[in-house]
Amino acid sequence: ATCNDTARLHGALISRCTVVNVPPPTPDQVAGIVKNIYADLLADAPWGRHFEPQLRAEVVEVLAAQLPRDIKKFLVSALGLAALRGQRHISETDLARVKRGPSIGFLS
């Protein structure tokens, strides 16, 4: 089980668990996480071969500022936008569009 705040859990529950406090990743670690998620996405999908094998530094920098649990969602959406543009790479514009969210029924 995972938990963000053990103070809110009943003592009887905590006594049955081994509590391991995991610090948040450092910026360098998050950059590595971003690169690994991207590599896994490309390796696992048949369309992955159509994209550049490594992310551009500015894209890694933008994604490294996101929560690790959101990175894959941002990458998948940005890859889709890049594909719609006919590009082999994700741009900062793709990421900005993902952050902003979809328009209602139309691509902007």
Secondary structure, DSSP 4 states (H G I P E B T S, - for coil): ---S-GGGS-HHHHTTS-----PPPPHHHHHHHHHHHHHHHHHHSGGGGGS-SS--HHHHHHHHTS-HHHHHHHHHHHHHHHHHTT-SS--HHHHHHHHH---SSS--
